[in-house]
């Protein structure tokens, strides 16, 4: 019985952390939202550096979308650096 409880507790905690990671994942859309909200490049770059979960689209189409939404080159470079880490 104790093993079953421990197994269920483990599954429950893993499921909760996966759900948090998914909602906390930094994406192109979230970067664009920060830019449009007036968040400075410095703060956005710090957010990228501090992020534990990210999924950027840095394909040519992704970069065009970022640039058309006024994301600076320095932020895009930081996104590339994060992808390489």
Number of C-alpha atoms within 10 A of each C-alpha: 6 7 8 9 10 11 12 12 12 12 11 12 12 12 12 12 11 12 11 12 14 13 10 14 14 18 16 20 14 14 23 19 14 16 19 12 9 8 13 10 16 11 12 18 19 12 13 20 14 10 13 12 14 17 13 19 17 17 9 9 10 13 17 13 17 22 14 11 15 12 21 13 13 12 20 19 13 16 22 14 12 18 13 7 6
